[in-house]
Amino acid sequence: MTAIKICCIHSVLEAEIAIAAGAEALGLVADMPSGPGPISDTLIAEITTHIAGRVENFLLTQRTEADAIIAHVTACHPSVIQLVQETSAETRATVKAALPHIELVQVVHVADADAISQAHALAEHADALLLDSGRPNAPTPEFGGTGRTHDWEISRRIVESVDLPVWLAGGLNVSNVREAIAVVQPHGVDLCTGVRTSGALDIEKLADYIAAIRAI
């Protein structure tokens, strides 16, 4: 069964709505240069404390140095750290050694076929990969929540060639998620903008999205 992660959670209430709808994981977005989801570290810690032990909670961080990542995890208490920027193998190894109880998910932004070799390199010292449609080298970097899809055939090749669970993100919604799963065969799917209306989590969109996945 495909795992479901709802990202860009803004409050304890949104966390409860997502859990009640059937999400197995929630994404909590820390400070970012762009995107719809950032909230304060204080609020992230409040949410992770509230939902601890019920679902996986992902802290999305743009930090790339090991000490900074470890400090961020210590402040926010997630069960999973999601690195939205490319990091070195040494950084990931240091974080894993310091935080053995925390899963480490490395994001790969799929722009073209070069993402395949990048994914192979970033899989070292990671527990999972997440394939997204950000533009980290844009004038204002984009690390997620863009609402854009990418080439799912490239994502499928990554899933087939790495020995890790792979999450699929990027422009997923109720109308395309079943096709995306059929093409990519990911461990799980990750949604932000596709279940929101005017920035708020939409209960009806969320229910339709999860029903579409469960019907596969």
C-alpha positions as CSV (number, residue, x, y, z in Angstrom):
1,M,0.0,0.0,0.0
2,T,1.3,3.4,-0.9
3,A,2.1,5.6,2.1
4,I,0.6,9.1,2.3
5,K,2.4,12.1,3.6
6,I,0.6,15.5,3.9
7,C,3.1,18.3,3.9
8,C,3.0,22.1,4.7
9,I,1.0,21.4,7.9
10,H,0.4,24.8,9.5
11,S,-1.2,24.0,12.9
12,V,-2.1,21.4,15.4
13,L,-5.7,21.5,14.0
14,E,-4.4,20.8,10.4
15,A,-2.3,17.9,11.9
16,E,-5.4,16.4,13.5
17,I,-7.4,16.8,10.2
18,A,-4.7,15.1,8.2
19,I,-4.3,12.2,10.7
20,A,-8.1,11.7,10.9
21,A,-8.2,11.5,7.1
22,G,-5.7,8.7,7.0
23,A,-2.2,10.3,6.5
24,E,0.7,8.2,7.8
25,A,3.1,11.1,7.8
26,L,3.1,14.9,8.1
27,G,5.5,17.4,6.8
28,L,6.5,20.5,8.8
29,V,8.3,23.2,6.8
30,A,10.8,25.3,8.6
31,D,12.3,28.6,7.3
32,M,12.6,28.6,3.5
33,P,13.3,31.2,0.8
34,S,10.0,30.5,-0.9
35,G,7.0,28.2,-0.9
36,P,3.6,28.1,0.9
37,G,4.5,26.1,4.0
38,P,7.0,27.7,6.3
39,I,6.2,27.9,10.0
40,S,8.2,28.8,13.1
41,D,10.4,26.3,14.9
42,T,8.4,26.9,18.0
43,L,5.2,25.9,16.2
44,I,6.9,22.9,14.7
45,A,7.9,21.7,18.1
46,E,4.4,22.2,19.4
47,I,3.0,20.1,16.6
48,T,5.6,17.3,16.9
49,T,5.0,17.1,20.6
50,H,1.3,16.9,20.2
51,I,1.4,14.1,17.6
52,A,4.4,12.2,18.9
53,G,4.1,8.5,18.4
54,R,0.9,8.7,16.2
55,V,2.4,9.3,12.8
56,E,5.8,10.1,11.3
57,N,6.5,13.8,11.4
58,F,9.1,15.2,8.9
59,L,11.0,18.4,9.6
60,L,11.9,20.0,6.3
61,T,15.1,22.0,6.7
62,Q,17.3,23.9,4.3
63,R,20.3,23.6,6.5
64,T,23.3,21.7,5.0
65,E,25.9,21.6,7.7
66,A,25.8,18.7,10.1
67,D,26.0,20.8,13.3
68,A,23.1,23.1,12.1
69,I,21.0,20.1,11.1
70,I,21.5,18.4,14.4
71,A,20.6,21.6,16.3
72,H,17.5,22.0,14.2
73,V,16.3,18.5,15.0
74,T,17.1,19.0,18.7
75,A,14.9,22.2,18.7
76,C,12.0,20.7,16.8
77,H,11.8,17.0,17.9
78,P,10.8,15.4,14.6
79,S,10.9,11.7,13.9
80,V,12.3,12.3,10.4
81,I,14.6,15.0,9.0
82,Q,14.0,15.9,5.4
83,L,17.0,17.6,3.8
84,V,15.7,19.8,1.0
85,Q,19.1,20.8,-0.3
86,E,21.9,18.6,-1.6
87,T,24.2,17.6,1.3
88,S,27.5,15.8,1.4
89,A,27.9,12.1,2.3
90,E,30.0,13.2,5.2
91,T,27.3,15.5,6.5
92,R,24.7,12.8,6.3
93,A,27.0,10.3,8.0
94,T,27.6,12.7,10.8
95,V,23.9,13.4,11.3
96,K,23.1,9.7,11.3
97,A,25.8,9.0,13.9
98,A,24.6,11.8,16.2
99,L,20.9,11.1,15.8
100,P,20.5,7.3,15.2
101,H,16.9,7.4,16.3
102,I,16.0,9.9,13.5
103,E,15.3,8.8,10.0
104,L,17.1,10.9,7.3
105,V,15.3,11.6,4.0
106,Q,17.3,13.3,1.3
107,V,15.5,15.3,-1.4
108,V,16.4,15.0,-5.0
109,H,15.0,17.7,-7.3
110,V,14.3,16.1,-10.6
111,A,15.0,18.5,-13.5
112,D,16.4,16.0,-16.0
113,A,18.1,12.6,-16.3
114,D,21.1,13.9,-14.4
115,A,18.9,13.4,-11.3
116,I,19.5,9.6,-11.6
117,S,23.2,9.8,-10.9
118,Q,22.6,12.5,-8.3
119,A,20.1,10.2,-6.5
120,H,22.6,7.4,-6.4
121,A,25.2,9.7,-4.7
122,L,22.7,11.1,-2.3
123,A,21.4,7.7,-1.3
124,E,24.5,7.0,0.7
125,H,23.9,7.5,4.4
126,A,20.2,8.2,3.9
127,D,17.2,6.2,5.0
128,A,15.0,7.3,2.1
129,L,14.9,9.7,-0.9
130,L,12.2,12.1,-1.8
131,L,11.8,13.2,-5.4
132,D,10.5,16.7,-5.9
133,S,10.2,19.5,-8.5
134,G,12.1,22.3,-6.8
135,R,14.6,24.7,-8.5
136,P,17.4,25.1,-6.0
137,N,19.5,27.2,-8.3
138,A,16.8,29.7,-9.2
139,P,17.4,33.4,-8.3
140,T,15.0,32.7,-5.4
141,P,15.6,29.1,-4.6
142,E,12.6,26.7,-4.6
143,F,12.9,23.7,-2.4
144,G,9.3,22.4,-2.6
145,G,5.6,23.3,-2.6
146,T,5.8,24.5,-6.2
147,G,2.7,22.7,-7.5
148,R,4.8,21.5,-10.5
149,T,5.1,17.9,-11.7
150,H,8.4,16.6,-13.2
151,D,9.2,13.7,-15.5
152,W,7.8,10.6,-13.8
153,E,9.8,8.3,-16.1
154,I,13.0,9.7,-14.6
155,S,11.5,9.2,-11.1
156,R,10.6,5.6,-12.0
157,R,14.2,4.9,-13.1
158,I,15.4,6.2,-9.8
159,V,13.0,4.0,-7.8
160,E,14.2,1.0,-9.8
161,S,17.9,1.7,-9.3
162,V,18.2,2.6,-5.6
163,D,17.9,0.3,-2.7
164,L,15.9,2.7,-0.5
165,P,12.3,3.7,-0.1
166,V,11.4,6.6,-2.4
167,W,8.7,9.2,-1.8
168,L,7.2,11.1,-4.8
169,A,6.3,14.7,-4.5
170,G,5.7,17.6,-7.0
171,G,2.4,18.8,-8.3
172,L,0.4,15.7,-7.2
173,N,-3.4,16.1,-6.9
174,V,-6.5,14.0,-7.0
175,S,-6.6,14.0,-10.8
176,N,-3.0,12.7,-11.4
177,V,-1.9,10.8,-8.3
178,R,-3.1,7.4,-9.5
179,E,-1.2,7.8,-12.8
180,A,1.9,9.0,-10.9
181,I,1.8,5.9,-8.6
182,A,1.3,3.6,-11.6
183,V,4.3,5.0,-13.4
184,V,6.7,5.6,-10.6
185,Q,5.7,2.9,-8.1
186,P,7.0,4.9,-5.1
187,H,7.0,3.9,-1.5
188,G,4.8,6.9,-0.7
189,V,3.4,10.1,-2.1
190,D,3.7,13.6,-0.7
191,L,1.2,16.4,-1.2
192,C,1.0,20.1,-0.2
193,T,-0.7,22.5,-2.6
194,G,-3.0,19.9,-4.1
195,V,-5.1,19.6,-0.9
196,R,-5.3,23.3,-0.1
197,T,-7.8,26.0,-0.9
198,S,-6.7,29.6,-0.3
199,G,-3.7,28.3,1.7
200,A,-5.8,26.2,4.1
201,L,-6.0,22.4,4.3
202,D,-9.2,21.5,2.5
203,I,-11.0,18.5,4.1
204,E,-12.9,17.6,1.0
205,K,-9.9,17.7,-1.3
206,L,-7.9,15.7,1.3
207,A,-10.6,13.0,1.5
208,D,-10.9,12.8,-2.3
209,Y,-7.1,12.5,-2.6
210,I,-6.7,9.7,0.0
211,A,-9.7,7.9,-1.5
212,A,-8.1,7.9,-4.9
213,I,-5.0,6.4,-3.6
214,R,-6.7,3.7,-1.4
215,A,-8.8,2.7,-4.5
216,I,-5.7,1.6,-6.3
